[in-house]
Amino acid sequence: MERKTVIEVNHVDAGYDHPVLRDVDFKVFQGEVFVVLGGSGCGKSTMLKHMIGLNPPLAGTVRLIGDNIWSGDPAERTRALRHFGVSYQSGALFGSMTLLENVLLPLECFTSLPPSARRLLALMRLEQVGLREYAGFYPADISGGMKKRAAIARALALEPEILFLDEPSAGLDPVTSAGLDRLLLELRDRHGMTMVMVTHELPSIFAVADRCVMLDRAAQGMIAQGKPAELRDYPPNDTVRRFFNRQAEGDKS
Amino acid sequence: MVVKFNNAMNADEVSALWTRTVAEAAASQSGATLTLDASDCATLGGAASALAVELRRIANERGLKLELRDPHGSLDTVFRVFPAEKFAKIETGLSGRSHSLAAQVGESTMRIWRDFVEQLAFLGEMVSGFLRLMFHPGRLRWRETLVCFERAGIDALPITLLIGFLIGLILAFMSAASLRQFGVEVYVADLIAIGLFRELGPIITSIILAGRSGSAFAAEIGTMKVNEELDALVTFGIRPAMFLAMPRVVAATLVMPVLTIFAVTAGLVGGAMVLVSMQVPPVTYLNHVTDSITLPNVLFGLGKSAVFGTLVGMVGCSHGLQTGRTADAVGRAATAAVVGSLVLITVFDGAFAVVAYFAGV
């Protein structure tokens, strides 16, 4: 059975003023965890910003469930924006709001549910990430791992079909990181959610990724695409081999 | 009572269903049957799940008999993941911070006390730093001080000149209107010169400095604290108060008299324009101005402005150093720096007036 395509990145040149990546082209299918990986400074986060509508690509298009996020038509862009939630690297929680208020914010802005329903729904989202008991805490009062989970709860508030995650495991201890990986897999299995994760944390990649694409600064584009285990076992080039074997430049294999 | 869930219920439909069914369930008599029918529903969306949990919670609370029609297990999944008992109380009292009045009063008192102690410690550190600098001026980061001097002084020159000019103009118009009745409008020149040098010049300039630079000092240092740059200084063994605050305070202290001279000069030009338009000869105006500007008046005004500069610099930097670790804390620090500076400027201006009166200056 052919799987439904939810994200189409078509021949994108990524960058701000001049391209750092050229002709990036891939598809993400429904219900899969797709990882964009690569070394530091290779343009992963820039690529993510093109995909979530923050910065326009220099060339090419990004379609989310058929809607072009960089369309000139505001209605199409708005539709595209509703398809996804984003969990940012730092959490990007609003510091003046409690966790509950952070999760409530999109529900208050974009649903007509009664206040008690919104509140219960927000608490359920926090329960999903194991933070219901911290609903009244402010972001400054919780740990880095909890902030990331709270950010995921907020991203899930409007039940998006796609969840983008920017470096979800960065800066977390291995146990917290593994817990976060499990949470992501639960969300995928329970809700059939599609996830795009930008990371270079190998344990997380092997734990959650169905497929991945590898970007490279020197090659100015994609250098590999496939299942993480396949890329590790049969690396198509030296850069991929070094990445999966954690080898520094110049190290002998 | 039967609540039927459909497969593709959107938020608006759930919203209407919620309003109707929750009120009805809450009004039901104990022992009544509440049926949740999800027979057409393979999975429940988020809002529908919330409704199911809320109805189950009400059923438990009011002693209703709950009947589930759940051939696909969708309700079962929701209740397994979100047990209604966990959501029995969804009041606001979930915070890690206290909400009772007594606790808030206590926390505020402790915060004020801590602020006071920190301000006092900062003041002590700055005074000892100033004393050390007097004997070892080379220890000051002069490059940083000059950058602060430029930002607080040269960059502020246009606004200072404009406001000084307008104040002189307004002052001349207002006083000339009254003094003209007695045919002594020429004394407006004395009034403007003394008023600007002794009072208005230092006050206006210090308000500009507080608004432009005091808030900027607090925001800069506050942001550095949020970014853990202050922690980096501490771990190097560098005292942030001396490293960051001293150049700013010295720059603010030195720049204020200079800016005041510019503000007063612009004010005198503004006053001259009004008086010349009232047929007062420019030479007469100039003579009155030079006669009324005595050395004690000038020194008093410039000394005052230097003190105001120190106050603005110290208040701005101390609030920056005491910033919390969030973005809104930086905003609060900048606001507090301006408000604190204005209060202290007013208090010290009053003190200067009393001292000048008794000293006969």
Interface residues (C-beta under 8 A of the other chain):
Chain A: G95 S96 T98 L100 T111 S112 L113 P114 S116 A117 R119 L120 L121 L123 M124 R125 E127 Q128 R132 E133 Y134 A135 G136 F137 Y138 P139 A140 D141 E159 R190
Chain B: A11 D12 V14 S15 W18 T19 V22 G45 G46 A47 S49 A50 L51 V53 E54 T77 V81 F82 K86 F87 I90 T92 G93 L94 S95 G96 R97 G324 R325 T326 A327 D328 A329
